[in-house]
Amino acid sequence: MKKIIFYFIFFIFLLLLIFTMRYYTFKLFPSVDPGVFMYVGELITENNIPYKDVWDHKPPMIYFLNAFLFKFLPKESKTIAVFECFWIFITAIIIFLFSKLIFNSKTSFYTTILFVIVVSNLSFTKSYGKTETYQLLPAVISIFFLFLSFKKIRSSLLFFSGIFASLSFLFKQTGIFILLPLILGIFYYYRNYNLIYKLKCFLFFFLVFSIPLLLIFTYFFIKNSFSDFISQVFLYNFSYIQIINKPMLINITNSYLFKRPILLICAISGLIIFTSNLISKKENNTYYTTGFIILIWLFAELLSLSASKRYYPNYFIQLLPPLIFLSGFLFKTFITKSNFFIQLVSVLIIFIISGATSNMEYSLRFDMKNKNYIKINNNNYTGPDYETINWIFNNTQETDKIYFWGSDARINFVTKRKSPTKYIYIYPLINYKYATKKDFDIFYNDFIKNKPKFIVDSIGFFENNVDSEAAKRFMRRLSEFGFDNAISVYFVDILNFIDKNYYFYDKINEWKVFKLKN
């Protein structure tokens, strides 16, 4: 009974820690990608079909999750920010159970606390609502059930590994790399069984893995959007990863992992201890097998990073679980060789070095430091988009359509002003390695039909006279980022339409606003 009460208090502490570190996100406007996910989720609740009626290139789980939340809760960013705290909390519980399974109870407290203070820090994740944060839970659950199937000697538990591995992939394409530690783990643990049994295990796993995929494929096929789904989620991303290709080493050293290196220090120390025990043969085979699968998991995540060729800070979130479990080798050794007082002091040191204490202070003092709030549904919001959103509320009606010539669909979501076209941001049309005449025709026809009241140029595409020469100069600048440097002939009709029907109206900081002529 005492143990249950202790666990209960510990989990309440974790939940409070997450909410304290994330409290200020409840008042922040969404950032670029999460804003798109929220907007698409909102459109789904209005009977729109992703990919067919609205363009984006992420797998569909994030849209369906947001749509589910918006079906029952307010359609605003606070809903997502609060829900994500609970998502992190559930992930932390799985991390705890996983660590308890492969190490021991005391070690699981350390690994779980380290996980929570790292993943709850927006210096690492950069924003709430990211697919990388949501991908963690199904990925960790899939590996957890792999180990549990070995522990219980029940291959039927691979059912859950397959389901959750598939869900990880459906949150983000790079989630497919979770198959590497799963497949090698199954092969290793069942190596002493006969060939027929091993084949049954593999077949069972892959059949289960395919279930969510087949359901998704069937849904989009029935909705007559299967080709759009394939084009945007897969074909576009093959062209997308060819641009802005920077060395991973440079980007990882600029990430939170190096700026606040406590996780790397713990993981590297754990790896050293594991290697030392491997050489001296101090532990049993289960210990070494656990370490090898964790290392394969880490290798798979590094491989997925290199495959994406884009090393944004939030992309490194996927390294978090294997690094946490590598740290478990350090914590397990440390606990056996230290008393309670030293362990308590070490936890406090981890809090300070990780930036958790400064993060909590910033979060709790956020209201005092920020005065520019916009009240939406009795909730206060602020952020870098404050002036733009304030301008829209003061100069438009909710029925007005606004097109952001950039990647700012988040503002459509916040202000509830609809985009006039399925191409809610311009970049897929600028990427001529992907865009076709059909894409430009849809974009052009949407503009002709819906005639947005305002066009907001957030990327410096146009000059004040909205002429196509300015657009051509912008396209030439895009060549620095790997885009084609010649403006597509299909773009000419769109630009001519804008030239004739819009005029320079206002400026919001550096963003130019063009208004439809009467």
ABEGO torsion letter per residue (X at the ends): XAAAAAAAAAAAAAAAAAAAAAAAAAABBBBAAAAAAAAAAAAAAAGBBBGAABBBABBAAAAAAAAAAAAABBBBAAAAAAAAAAAAAAAAAAAAAAAAAABBAAAAAAAAAAAAAAAABAAAAGBBGBAAAAAAAAAAAAAAAAAAAAAAGBAAAAAAAAAAAAAAAAABAAAAAAAAAAAAAAAAAAAABBAAAAAAAAAAAAAAAAAAAAAAAAAAAAAGAAAAAAAAAAAAAAAAAABGBBBAAAAAAABAAAABAAAAAAAAAAAAAAAAAAAAGABBAAAAAAAAAAAAAAAAAAAAAAAAGBBBAAAAAAAAAAAAAAAAAAAAAAAAABBAAAAAAAAAAAAAAAGAAAAAAAAAAAAAABABBBBBGGBBBBEAAAAAAAAAAAABBAABBBBBBEBAAAAAAAAGBBBABABABAAAAABAAABBAAAAAAAAAAAAAAGBABBBBAAGABBAAGBAAAAAAAAAAAAAAGBBABBBAAAAAAAAAAAAABBBABBBEABBBBBBBX
